[in-house]
């Protein structure tokens, strides 16, 4: 079985996971000296790892317990006024480099242009579990705000000492401290010049309220945006090392295959070719990528693989395999009241099944890594969401200490949850170790389609009951395999039973944008429309009837208003749909209009989405996230699906796997609800949740056909 659990689903295990690794953090004095040597004099702000863990886990260490002594460095202000900030989060196109810089700028009172973020470098940044789960904004944002506020207060104290004045007459602004009475100022760099200053954050400083933000909360331009547009920016696939070779890995003909025979004579005769064979692992290195490909193609191999399942029986196989799913049992996520009593109290009841196919991540940049060994120490440049996780996987693979491994993450060309694992890094390191030189390995698009993991397929059953007045009396949801994310209904229902059933999956599976959230929202929000129809209620009215959460009601009403819901009625070949939901602390609702062509093609004409994630840090960045989610969601809703048979992927190329095109794009309208009374929540996942069910509901309104499987129209509207 090829199964990779989504790391987002392991957040509950964070405390045990992180605490066991505290020994790998730097000693405070050693780290202080090394950082100051690297960056020169100036102010360095440190934070205890115990406080770091409280940020990541949502729990403070009990002061009566043994508190971790390790210290991590977060911010440095140099003598020239430049500000360097360290974070284990990584940039994958979601623009957190900009929003995190805004957080620092806001609290430090320094220009955005003076701040540089060092991200995802395991030799420099504090330990971080990874960039996933929409957790960067709600966890790393406050962390950097706190560090920056502490630095600001320390600089004011330093200026007061230098000038021998009361600090109450001093303010920090625009990278300097001003004396309002004497009308003089001193820059941060001048304050720290010639000194080695260390600030350990102990008590939490007062942070600026979102309602008072001046830099955060504004549509700041993308940091280093020109470099991205002009191609000057370098990704992992652009890294070049002196004497570097290029690597390729031989892939089996099927999953679960074992190597029976290998003949490499032709490849070994080629100039500069090194063939690496270790068990089932076979790879080559060459002076250039073309020669590596040629050498790989010259290998003669024989594989042996067992008979495996196909997509034709996928959904039945998932349900049948539940009892034997790697020793796991069903997990009741939530239960209240009695389903039996709720169904007995209902005037109408429904029992429907919804399915979702495997889909691929399709990152713009396939997996890539450069590995270099020197004095038994390993350095790897790779695109990943988990630099410290990759470091750990490398340590386990090569049985070397973590401190002998350095992982650097150049900004990554998208991931969508698909780059948690160290596959390419381990392969590049194996080849580099055998060749004795640095090796670059870049997966082909076909490798990315075949050997990366997929969004889990799943079967979701919903049984429900409803009274004639529209009150839902019972809600039972059973999810097989796709996952428990966003599985609970946000509607107020007295009698509920929500269960996740792990299954033996035929394909390797793992995190995908929103995890199982899009699947669970699809089943739930389509079923909500089916219930509304059963009692003759209008879909929005029905939702509001059962929604007591004011944030959910707000996005439903905002989306409806933006879209003009109810101004026109659905008609044959033209329909309107709505869906709402919540996940990761944010709320979303989507309205769509679809049109059906004479050839039964479905086109999404218009989409309006309302989104609320607390206080907005960067409105321009948030709008891009929402629109990007809508574009990505079109594929999974309408036509994206991995096809497989007997351990082989049948459509491992973009020519056979359709993604959204310009011609598929609807008119998109976005309404962002800025709740400055609430802390910011992440926005990388939730905006994708409600597009598919809104489309499904619109298709039904236009055609009378209820589609309960994703993708809904891979070959046009079914007969």
C-alpha positions as CSV (number, residue, x, y, z in Angstrom):
1,X,0.0,0.0,0.0
2,X,1.3,3.5,-0.9
3,X,0.0,5.9,1.7
4,X,1.4,9.2,2.9
5,X,-0.7,10.7,5.6
6,X,-1.1,14.5,5.2
7,X,1.1,16.3,7.6
8,X,-1.6,18.8,8.2
9,X,-3.5,16.0,9.9
10,X,-0.6,15.4,12.4
11,X,-0.9,18.8,14.0
12,X,-2.3,17.3,17.1
13,X,0.9,15.4,17.6
14,X,3.0,18.5,17.3
15,X,4.1,18.9,20.9
16,X,5.5,15.4,21.2
17,X,7.1,15.7,17.8
18,X,8.8,19.0,18.4
19,X,9.8,18.4,22.0
20,X,11.7,15.2,20.9
21,X,13.7,17.4,18.6
22,X,14.7,20.2,20.8
23,X,18.1,18.8,21.3
24,X,18.9,19.7,17.7
25,X,18.4,23.4,18.3
26,X,21.5,25.5,18.9
27,X,23.0,26.3,22.3
28,X,22.1,30.0,23.0
29,X,25.7,31.3,23.5
30,X,26.9,29.4,20.4
31,X,24.0,30.6,18.3
32,X,24.5,34.2,19.5
33,X,28.2,34.2,18.6
34,X,27.6,32.5,15.2
35,X,24.9,34.9,14.2
36,X,26.7,37.9,15.3
37,X,29.8,36.7,13.5
38,X,27.8,36.1,10.3
39,X,25.8,39.4,10.4
40,X,28.2,41.7,12.2
41,X,27.3,43.9,15.2
42,X,23.9,45.3,15.9
43,X,20.7,44.2,17.7
44,X,19.8,40.5,17.6
45,X,16.4,39.4,19.0
46,X,16.1,35.8,20.4
47,X,13.1,33.8,21.6
48,X,13.0,30.8,23.8
49,X,11.9,27.6,22.1
50,X,9.4,27.0,24.8
51,X,7.6,30.2,23.6
52,X,8.0,29.0,20.0
53,X,6.3,25.8,20.8
54,X,3.4,27.6,22.4
55,X,2.9,29.5,19.2
56,X,2.9,26.3,17.1
57,X,0.9,24.1,19.4
58,X,-1.6,26.5,20.8
59,X,-0.4,25.6,24.3
60,X,2.1,27.2,26.7
61,X,4.5,25.1,28.6
62,X,3.6,24.8,32.3
63,X,6.2,26.9,34.1
64,X,6.3,24.1,36.7
65,X,7.5,21.7,34.0
66,X,11.1,21.5,32.8
67,X,11.1,24.3,30.3
68,X,13.2,23.8,27.2
69,X,16.4,25.9,27.4
70,X,17.1,26.2,23.7
71,X,17.0,29.7,22.1
72,X,16.3,30.6,18.5
73,X,17.3,33.8,16.7
74,X,14.6,35.7,14.8
75,X,15.6,39.3,13.9
76,X,18.8,41.2,13.4
77,X,19.3,45.0,12.9
78,X,22.7,45.8,11.3
79,X,24.8,48.9,11.7
80,X,23.7,50.1,8.3
81,X,20.0,49.9,9.3
82,X,19.2,46.8,7.2
83,X,16.9,44.3,9.0
84,X,17.1,40.6,8.6
85,X,14.3,38.3,9.8
86,X,14.6,34.5,10.1
87,X,11.7,32.1,9.6
88,X,11.4,28.4,8.8
89,X,8.3,29.1,6.7
90,X,8.9,29.0,2.9
91,X,7.6,30.9,-0.1
92,X,5.7,28.8,-2.7
93,X,4.0,31.5,-4.6
94,X,1.4,32.3,-1.9
95,X,3.2,35.7,-1.2
96,X,3.8,35.1,2.5
97,X,7.2,36.8,2.1
98,X,5.3,40.0,1.6
99,X,2.7,39.6,4.3
100,X,5.2,38.5,6.9
101,X,7.4,41.5,6.0
102,X,4.4,43.7,6.6
103,X,4.0,42.2,10.0
104,X,7.6,43.1,10.9
105,X,7.3,46.5,9.3
106,X,4.2,47.3,11.3
107,X,5.5,46.5,14.7
108,X,9.1,47.5,14.2
109,X,8.1,50.8,12.6
110,X,10.6,50.3,9.7
111,X,10.2,50.6,5.9
112,X,9.3,47.5,4.0
113,X,12.3,48.0,1.8
114,X,14.7,47.8,4.7
115,X,13.6,44.2,5.7
116,X,14.9,41.0,4.3
117,X,13.5,37.6,5.2
118,X,15.7,34.5,5.4
119,X,13.4,31.6,4.8
120,X,13.7,27.8,5.1
121,X,17.4,27.6,5.7
122,X,17.9,24.9,8.4
123,X,21.4,26.3,9.4
124,X,20.0,29.8,10.1
125,X,16.3,29.8,10.9
126,X,14.5,28.6,14.0
127,X,12.9,25.1,13.8
128,X,9.6,25.1,12.1
129,X,7.3,22.1,11.4
130,X,6.5,23.3,7.9
131,X,4.5,25.6,5.6
132,X,1.0,24.0,5.4
133,X,-2.4,24.0,6.9
134,X,-3.0,27.7,6.4
135,X,-1.0,28.2,9.6
136,X,1.6,30.8,8.5
137,X,-0.6,33.8,9.0
138,X,-2.2,32.8,12.3
139,X,1.1,31.4,13.9
140,X,4.1,33.0,12.3
141,X,2.5,36.4,11.8
142,X,2.0,36.9,15.6
143,X,5.4,35.4,16.3
144,X,7.2,38.0,14.1
145,X,5.0,40.8,15.3
146,X,6.0,39.9,18.9
147,X,9.7,39.8,18.1
148,X,9.5,43.0,16.1
149,X,7.7,44.8,18.9
150,X,10.3,43.7,21.4
151,X,13.1,45.0,19.1
152,X,11.3,48.3,18.8
153,X,10.9,48.8,22.5
154,X,14.6,47.8,23.0
155,X,15.6,50.5,20.5
156,X,13.6,53.1,22.3
157,X,15.2,52.1,25.6
158,X,18.6,52.3,24.0
159,X,17.9,55.8,22.6
160,X,16.6,57.0,26.0
161,X,19.9,55.8,27.6
162,X,22.1,57.4,25.0
163,X,20.2,60.7,25.2
164,X,19.6,60.5,28.9
165,X,15.9,61.4,28.5
166,X,12.6,59.9,29.6
167,X,11.6,57.3,27.1
168,X,8.0,58.5,27.2
169,X,9.0,61.4,24.9
170,X,10.4,59.0,22.3
171,X,8.7,57.3,19.4
172,X,9.8,54.8,16.8
173,X,8.9,55.6,13.2
174,X,10.2,54.8,9.7
175,X,13.4,53.1,10.9
176,X,14.4,55.6,13.5
177,X,13.7,56.8,17.0
178,X,12.6,60.4,17.4
179,X,12.7,62.7,20.4
180,X,9.5,64.7,20.0
181,X,10.5,67.5,22.4
182,X,14.1,68.0,21.2
183,X,13.0,67.4,17.6
184,X,15.9,65.1,16.9
185,X,16.2,61.5,15.6
186,X,18.6,58.6,15.3
187,X,18.3,55.7,12.9
188,X,18.2,52.1,14.1
189,X,21.6,51.5,12.5
190,X,23.2,54.4,14.3
191,X,21.8,53.2,17.6
192,X,23.3,49.8,17.2
193,X,26.6,50.8,15.6
194,X,29.7,49.3,17.1
195,X,27.7,47.3,19.6
196,X,26.7,43.7,20.0
197,X,23.2,43.8,21.5
198,X,21.1,40.8,22.4
199,X,17.5,41.0,23.4
200,X,15.8,37.9,24.7
201,X,12.0,38.2,24.5
202,X,10.4,37.2,27.8
203,X,7.2,39.1,28.4
204,X,4.9,39.6,25.5
205,X,5.0,43.2,24.3
206,X,1.8,45.1,23.4
207,X,1.0,44.6,19.8
208,X,-0.8,47.0,17.5
209,X,-4.5,46.3,17.1
210,X,-5.4,45.4,13.5
211,X,-7.8,48.3,13.5
212,X,-4.8,50.6,13.9
213,X,-2.5,49.0,11.3
214,X,-0.9,51.3,8.8
215,X,1.4,49.0,6.9
216,X,-0.2,45.6,7.6
217,X,-3.7,45.7,6.2
218,X,-2.7,47.5,3.1
219,X,-2.1,46.1,-0.5
220,X,1.7,46.2,-0.4
221,X,3.4,45.3,-3.6
222,X,5.0,41.8,-3.8
223,X,8.5,41.8,-2.3
224,X,11.1,41.2,-5.1
225,X,8.2,41.2,-7.6
226,X,10.3,42.5,-10.4
227,X,12.8,39.5,-10.1
228,X,9.9,37.1,-10.4
229,X,8.5,38.8,-13.5
230,X,11.8,39.2,-15.3
231,X,13.0,35.7,-14.6
232,X,15.9,36.9,-12.4
233,X,14.6,35.0,-9.4
234,X,16.2,31.6,-9.0
235,X,14.4,28.4,-8.0
236,X,15.8,25.0,-6.8
237,X,15.8,23.9,-10.5
238,X,18.1,26.9,-11.3
239,X,20.8,26.1,-8.7
240,X,24.2,25.4,-10.2
241,X,27.3,24.1,-8.2
242,X,30.9,23.9,-9.3
243,X,31.6,20.6,-11.0
244,X,27.9,19.7,-10.9
245,X,26.6,16.6,-12.6
246,X,23.0,15.9,-13.7
247,X,21.1,12.9,-12.5
248,X,18.2,10.7,-13.6
249,X,16.5,7.9,-11.8
250,X,15.1,4.7,-13.4
251,X,11.4,4.3,-12.6
252,X,9.6,0.9,-12.5
253,X,7.0,0.1,-15.0
254,X,4.4,-0.3,-12.2
255,X,3.9,0.6,-8.6
256,X,5.2,-2.0,-6.1
257,X,7.6,-3.4,-8.6
258,X,10.9,-5.0,-7.7
259,X,14.0,-5.1,-9.9
260,X,14.8,-8.6,-11.2
261,X,17.6,-7.9,-13.7
262,X,19.7,-4.9,-14.9
263,X,22.1,-4.6,-17.8
264,X,24.0,-1.3,-17.9
265,X,26.8,-2.1,-20.3
266,X,25.8,0.4,-22.9
267,X,25.4,3.2,-20.4
268,X,28.7,2.5,-18.8
269,X,30.5,2.8,-22.1
270,X,29.3,6.4,-22.5
271,X,31.8,9.1,-21.6
272,X,31.3,10.6,-18.2
273,X,28.4,8.3,-17.2
274,X,28.1,6.8,-13.8
275,X,25.5,4.1,-13.1
276,X,24.3,3.8,-9.5
277,X,22.6,0.6,-8.5
278,X,21.5,-0.1,-5.0
279,X,18.7,-2.7,-4.6
280,X,15.7,-1.4,-6.4
281,X,17.3,2.0,-6.8
282,X,18.9,2.6,-10.2
283,X,20.1,6.0,-11.4
284,X,22.7,7.7,-13.6
285,X,24.8,10.8,-13.5
286,X,26.2,12.7,-16.5
287,X,27.9,16.0,-17.4
288,X,24.6,17.3,-18.8
289,X,20.9,16.4,-18.6
290,X,20.6,15.2,-22.2
291,X,23.4,12.6,-21.7
292,X,21.8,11.5,-18.5
293,X,18.5,10.9,-20.3
294,X,20.3,9.0,-23.1
295,X,22.1,6.8,-20.6
296,X,19.0,6.1,-18.7
297,X,17.2,5.0,-21.9
298,X,20.0,2.6,-22.7
299,X,19.5,0.6,-19.5
300,X,18.0,-2.9,-20.1
301,X,15.8,-3.9,-17.1
302,X,13.3,-6.5,-16.0
303,X,10.7,-5.8,-13.4
304,X,8.3,-7.9,-11.4
305,X,5.1,-6.5,-10.0
306,X,1.9,-7.9,-8.4
307,X,-1.5,-7.6,-9.9
308,X,-3.1,-4.4,-8.7
309,X,-6.5,-2.7,-8.7
310,X,-7.9,-0.2,-11.2
311,X,-10.0,2.9,-11.0
312,X,-13.0,0.9,-12.4
313,X,-13.6,-0.6,-8.9
314,X,-11.9,2.2,-6.9
315,X,-14.9,3.4,-4.8
316,X,-16.1,-0.1,-4.0
317,X,-12.6,-1.2,-3.1
318,X,-12.2,1.8,-0.7
319,X,-15.4,0.9,1.2
320,X,-14.5,-2.9,1.2
321,X,-11.0,-2.3,2.5
322,X,-12.0,-0.2,5.5
323,X,-11.9,-3.1,8.0
324,X,-8.3,-3.9,7.1
325,X,-6.9,-0.4,6.7
326,X,-3.4,-0.8,8.1
327,X,-4.9,-1.7,11.5
328,X,-6.7,1.6,11.8
329,X,-10.4,1.8,12.8
330,X,-13.2,4.3,12.1
331,X,-12.9,7.6,14.0
332,X,-16.0,9.3,15.3
333,X,-15.2,13.0,14.7
334,X,-18.3,14.4,16.3
335,X,-21.5,13.1,17.8
336,X,-24.5,14.7,19.4
337,X,-28.1,13.6,20.1
338,X,-29.5,10.6,18.4
339,X,-29.5,10.0,14.6
340,X,-32.4,7.5,15.0
341,X,-34.5,10.1,17.0
342,X,-33.6,12.8,14.5
343,X,-34.7,10.7,11.6
344,X,-37.9,9.7,13.3
345,X,-38.7,13.4,13.9
346,X,-38.2,14.2,10.2
347,X,-40.9,14.7,7.5
348,X,-38.4,13.8,4.8
349,X,-35.2,11.9,4.8
350,X,-32.4,11.4,2.3
351,X,-29.5,9.0,2.0
352,X,-27.0,9.8,-0.8
353,X,-23.4,8.9,-1.7
354,X,-20.8,11.2,-3.2
355,X,-17.4,10.3,-4.7
356,X,-14.2,12.2,-5.5
357,X,-11.4,11.0,-7.8
358,X,-7.7,11.1,-7.3
359,X,-6.2,14.3,-8.7
360,X,-2.6,15.6,-9.1
361,X,-1.1,18.8,-7.8
362,X,0.5,20.0,-11.1
363,X,3.1,22.4,-9.6
364,X,4.6,24.8,-12.1
365,X,8.0,23.5,-10.9
366,X,8.3,19.7,-10.7
367,X,10.3,18.4,-7.8
368,X,14.0,19.4,-8.0
369,X,17.0,19.1,-5.8
370,X,20.8,19.7,-5.8
371,X,22.8,17.7,-3.4
372,X,26.5,18.1,-2.4
373,X,28.6,16.1,0.0
374,X,31.7,17.5,1.6
375,X,33.7,16.0,4.5
376,X,30.8,13.5,5.2
377,X,28.4,16.5,5.5
378,X,25.4,17.0,3.2
379,X,24.0,20.2,1.7
380,X,20.8,20.1,-0.2
381,X,18.9,22.8,-2.1
382,X,15.4,21.8,-2.8
383,X,11.8,23.0,-3.2
384,X,9.8,21.8,-0.2
385,X,7.2,22.8,2.3
386,X,9.1,21.2,5.2
387,X,12.9,22.0,5.2
388,X,13.4,20.5,8.7
389,X,11.2,17.5,7.7
390,X,13.4,17.0,4.7
391,X,16.5,17.3,6.9
392,X,15.1,14.6,9.1
393,X,14.3,12.2,6.2
394,X,17.8,12.7,4.8
395,X,19.2,11.9,8.3
396,X,17.2,8.7,8.4
397,X,18.1,7.7,4.8
398,X,21.8,8.1,5.2
399,X,22.1,7.5,8.9
400,X,24.0,10.7,9.7
401,X,23.4,13.3,12.4
402,X,21.0,16.1,11.8
403,X,23.7,18.6,12.5
404,X,25.7,17.3,9.5
405,X,22.8,18.1,7.1
406,X,22.0,21.6,5.7
407,X,18.8,22.1,3.8
408,X,18.2,25.3,1.9
409,X,14.9,26.1,0.2
410,X,14.9,28.6,-2.6
411,X,11.4,30.0,-3.2
412,X,9.5,27.1,-4.7
413,X,7.5,27.1,-7.9
414,X,4.2,26.1,-6.2
415,X,3.4,23.0,-4.1
416,X,-0.3,23.0,-3.1
417,X,0.4,20.5,-0.3
418,X,2.4,18.2,-2.7
419,X,5.9,18.9,-1.6
420,X,6.0,17.6,2.0
421,X,8.4,14.7,1.3
422,X,12.1,14.5,0.5
423,X,11.8,12.2,-2.5
424,X,14.0,14.3,-4.9
425,X,16.4,15.4,-2.2
426,X,17.1,11.8,-1.2
427,X,17.5,10.7,-4.8
428,X,19.9,13.6,-5.6
429,X,21.9,12.8,-2.4
430,X,22.2,9.1,-3.3
431,X,23.5,10.0,-6.8
432,X,25.9,12.7,-5.4
433,X,27.4,10.3,-2.9
434,X,28.1,7.7,-5.5
435,X,29.5,10.2,-8.0
436,X,31.6,12.2,-5.5
437,X,30.3,15.4,-7.0
438,X,27.3,17.7,-6.6
439,X,24.3,16.4,-8.5
440,X,21.2,18.1,-9.8
441,X,18.0,16.1,-10.2
442,X,14.8,17.6,-11.7
443,X,11.8,15.4,-12.1
444,X,10.1,15.3,-15.5
445,X,6.4,16.2,-15.7
446,X,5.6,12.5,-16.2
447,X,7.6,11.6,-13.1
448,X,5.7,14.3,-11.2
449,X,2.4,12.9,-12.4
450,X,3.3,9.3,-11.5
451,X,5.6,9.2,-8.5
452,X,4.4,12.1,-6.4
453,X,1.4,11.5,-4.2
454,X,-2.2,12.4,-5.1
455,X,-5.2,14.0,-3.4
456,X,-7.0,11.1,-1.9
457,X,-10.0,9.6,-3.6
458,X,-13.0,9.1,-1.4
459,X,-16.6,8.0,-0.9
460,X,-18.8,10.1,1.3
461,X,-22.2,9.0,2.5
462,X,-24.7,11.5,3.9
463,X,-28.0,10.4,5.6
464,X,-30.3,13.2,6.8
465,X,-33.7,14.2,8.0
466,X,-35.6,17.5,7.7
467,X,-38.9,18.9,8.8
468,X,-41.4,20.6,6.4
469,X,-40.4,24.0,7.9
470,X,-36.8,23.4,6.7
471,X,-35.3,22.5,10.1
472,X,-32.7,19.7,9.7
473,X,-33.3,17.1,12.4
474,X,-30.5,14.5,11.6
475,X,-27.2,14.5,9.9
476,X,-25.0,11.5,9.5
477,X,-21.8,11.7,7.5
478,X,-19.4,8.8,6.7
479,X,-16.2,9.6,4.9
480,X,-14.2,6.7,3.4
481,X,-10.5,7.5,2.8
482,X,-10.5,11.1,1.6
483,X,-10.0,12.5,5.1
484,X,-11.6,14.3,8.1
485,X,-10.7,17.9,7.2
486,X,-13.8,20.2,7.3
487,X,-16.0,17.1,7.8
488,X,-18.2,18.7,10.5
489,X,-21.2,20.6,9.3
490,X,-21.3,24.3,10.2
491,X,-25.1,24.2,10.4
492,X,-26.9,23.9,13.7
493,X,-28.3,20.4,13.8
494,X,-29.3,18.7,17.0
495,X,-28.6,15.1,16.0
496,X,-25.3,14.4,14.3
497,X,-22.8,11.6,13.9
498,X,-19.7,12.4,11.8
499,X,-17.3,9.5,11.1
500,X,-14.0,9.1,9.2
501,X,-13.2,5.6,7.9
502,X,-9.5,5.0,6.9
503,X,-9.1,2.7,3.9
504,X,-6.4,0.8,2.1
505,X,-5.6,3.2,-0.8
506,X,-4.4,1.8,-4.1
507,X,-2.3,4.9,-4.9
508,X,0.1,7.0,-2.9
509,X,-1.8,9.8,-1.4
510,X,-1.2,12.9,0.8
511,X,-1.9,16.5,1.4
512,X,-3.6,18.6,-1.3
513,X,-4.8,22.2,-1.0
514,X,-7.5,22.0,1.6
515,X,-7.0,18.3,2.3
516,X,-10.4,16.6,2.3
517,X,-12.1,20.0,2.8
518,X,-13.2,20.4,-0.9
519,X,-14.5,16.8,-0.9
520,X,-16.5,17.2,2.3
521,X,-17.8,20.6,1.3
522,X,-18.9,19.1,-2.0
523,X,-20.9,16.3,-0.4
524,X,-22.4,18.5,2.3
525,X,-23.4,21.5,0.2
526,X,-24.8,19.5,-2.6
527,X,-26.8,17.5,0.0
528,X,-28.0,20.8,1.5
529,X,-29.5,21.7,-1.9
530,X,-31.1,18.3,-2.1
531,X,-32.7,18.8,1.3
532,X,-33.9,22.3,0.3
533,X,-35.6,20.8,-2.8
534,X,-37.2,18.0,-0.7
535,X,-39.1,20.6,1.4
536,X,-39.6,23.1,-1.4
537,X,-37.3,25.9,0.0
538,X,-35.1,28.3,-1.8
539,X,-31.4,27.2,-1.3
540,X,-30.1,30.4,0.3
541,X,-33.2,30.6,2.6
542,X,-32.7,27.0,3.6
543,X,-29.1,27.5,4.5
544,X,-29.8,30.6,6.6
545,X,-32.7,28.8,8.3
546,X,-30.2,26.3,9.7
547,X,-27.2,28.6,10.1
548,X,-26.7,30.3,13.5
549,X,-23.0,31.0,13.1
550,X,-22.9,34.8,12.4
551,X,-19.7,34.5,10.3
552,X,-21.2,31.8,8.1
553,X,-24.4,33.9,7.7
554,X,-22.3,36.9,6.8
555,X,-20.4,35.3,3.9
556,X,-23.5,33.6,2.5
557,X,-25.3,37.0,2.5
558,X,-22.3,38.9,1.1
559,X,-21.8,36.4,-1.7
560,X,-25.5,36.5,-2.6
561,X,-25.5,40.3,-2.6
562,X,-22.3,40.5,-4.7
563,X,-23.7,38.0,-7.2
564,X,-27.2,39.4,-7.3
565,X,-28.7,36.1,-6.1
566,X,-32.4,35.9,-6.7
567,X,-32.6,38.7,-9.3
568,X,-32.9,36.0,-12.1
569,X,-34.3,32.5,-12.0
570,X,-32.6,29.5,-13.4
571,X,-33.9,28.2,-16.7
572,X,-33.1,25.3,-19.1
573,X,-29.4,25.5,-20.1
574,X,-28.7,28.3,-17.5
575,X,-28.5,27.8,-13.8
576,X,-27.4,29.4,-10.6
577,X,-25.9,27.7,-7.5
578,X,-24.7,28.6,-4.1
579,X,-22.6,26.9,-1.4
580,X,-21.0,28.0,1.9
581,X,-18.6,26.7,4.5
582,X,-15.8,27.1,6.9
583,X,-12.3,25.7,7.6
584,X,-9.0,26.7,9.3
585,X,-10.7,29.6,11.1
586,X,-12.0,31.3,7.9
587,X,-15.4,31.4,6.2
588,X,-16.4,31.3,2.5
589,X,-19.4,31.3,0.3
590,X,-19.6,31.1,-3.5
591,X,-22.3,31.8,-6.1
592,X,-22.0,30.7,-9.7
593,X,-23.8,30.8,-13.0
594,X,-23.4,28.0,-15.5
595,X,-24.4,27.7,-19.1
596,X,-24.9,24.5,-21.0
597,X,-24.0,24.5,-24.7
598,X,-25.8,22.6,-27.5
599,X,-23.1,20.0,-27.3
600,X,-23.8,19.5,-23.5
601,X,-20.6,21.3,-22.5
602,X,-20.7,23.0,-19.1
603,X,-19.2,26.5,-18.9
604,X,-19.0,28.5,-15.6
605,X,-20.0,31.9,-16.8
606,X,-19.7,33.9,-13.5
607,X,-18.5,33.3,-10.0
608,X,-18.8,35.5,-6.9
609,X,-17.0,34.6,-3.7
610,X,-17.2,36.2,-0.3
611,X,-14.4,35.4,2.1
612,X,-13.7,36.2,5.7
613,X,-10.4,35.3,7.5
614,X,-10.4,37.8,10.3
615,X,-8.2,40.9,9.9
616,X,-6.8,41.1,6.4
617,X,-3.0,41.5,6.3
618,X,-2.5,42.2,2.5
619,X,-5.8,42.8,0.6
620,X,-4.0,42.4,-2.8
621,X,-2.3,39.2,-1.8
622,X,-5.6,37.8,-0.4
623,X,-7.5,38.6,-3.5
624,X,-4.9,36.7,-5.5
625,X,-5.2,33.7,-3.2
626,X,-9.0,33.7,-3.7
627,X,-8.9,34.1,-7.4
628,X,-6.2,31.4,-7.7
629,X,-8.3,29.0,-5.6
630,X,-11.3,29.5,-7.9
631,X,-9.1,28.8,-11.0
632,X,-7.6,25.7,-9.4
633,X,-11.0,24.6,-8.1
634,X,-12.5,24.6,-11.6
635,X,-10.3,21.6,-12.6
636,X,-11.2,19.4,-9.7
637,X,-14.9,20.3,-10.0
638,X,-15.2,19.8,-13.8
639,X,-12.6,17.5,-15.3
640,X,-9.4,16.7,-13.4
641,X,-8.9,13.0,-12.5
642,X,-6.0,10.5,-12.4
643,X,-6.7,7.4,-14.4
644,X,-5.0,4.2,-13.5
645,X,-5.0,0.5,-14.0
646,X,-3.0,-2.4,-12.5
647,X,-0.4,-0.1,-10.9
648,X,0.1,2.2,-13.9
649,X,-1.0,5.8,-14.3
650,X,-2.7,6.1,-17.7
651,X,-2.6,9.9,-18.1
652,X,0.8,11.0,-16.8
653,X,1.1,14.1,-19.1
654,X,-0.7,17.4,-19.5
655,X,-1.8,16.2,-22.9
656,X,-4.0,13.6,-21.1
657,X,-4.7,15.4,-17.9
658,X,-6.8,18.5,-18.4
659,X,-6.2,21.6,-16.2
660,X,-8.2,24.8,-16.4
661,X,-7.4,27.0,-19.4
662,X,-8.1,30.6,-20.2
663,X,-11.2,29.5,-22.1
664,X,-12.6,27.9,-18.9
665,X,-12.3,31.1,-16.9
666,X,-15.5,32.7,-15.6
667,X,-16.0,36.3,-14.7
668,X,-14.8,36.4,-11.1
669,X,-15.9,38.8,-8.4
670,X,-14.5,38.8,-4.9
671,X,-15.9,40.3,-1.7
672,X,-13.5,40.3,1.2
673,X,-14.9,40.9,4.7
674,X,-12.3,42.6,6.8
675,X,-12.9,41.7,10.5
676,X,-10.3,43.9,12.3
677,X,-11.9,42.7,15.6
678,X,-10.6,39.2,14.9
679,X,-7.0,37.9,14.5
680,X,-5.9,37.0,11.0
681,X,-6.5,33.4,9.8
682,X,-4.8,31.6,6.9
683,X,-6.3,32.0,3.4
684,X,-4.4,29.4,1.4
685,X,-7.0,26.7,1.5
686,X,-10.5,27.7,2.4
687,X,-11.3,29.8,-0.7
688,X,-11.3,26.6,-2.8
689,X,-13.9,24.7,-0.7
690,X,-17.2,25.9,-2.1
691,X,-16.7,26.3,-5.8
692,X,-17.4,22.6,-6.8
693,X,-20.7,22.3,-4.8
694,X,-21.9,25.7,-6.1
695,X,-21.2,24.5,-9.7
696,X,-23.0,21.2,-9.0
697,X,-26.0,23.0,-7.7
698,X,-26.0,25.3,-10.7
699,X,-25.9,22.4,-13.1
700,X,-28.9,20.8,-11.4
701,X,-30.7,24.1,-11.6
702,X,-30.0,24.3,-15.3
703,X,-30.6,20.7,-16.2
704,X,-32.4,18.8,-13.5
705,X,-29.4,16.4,-13.3
706,X,-27.9,15.8,-9.9
707,X,-24.2,15.1,-10.2
708,X,-22.6,13.5,-7.1
709,X,-19.1,12.6,-8.3
710,X,-16.0,14.8,-8.8
711,X,-15.1,15.6,-11.5
712,X,-18.6,16.2,-12.6
713,X,-18.3,16.6,-16.4
714,X,-15.0,15.2,-17.6
715,X,-16.6,14.3,-20.9
716,X,-19.4,16.9,-20.9
717,X,-22.8,16.6,-19.3
718,X,-23.7,12.9,-18.9
719,X,-26.8,11.6,-20.7
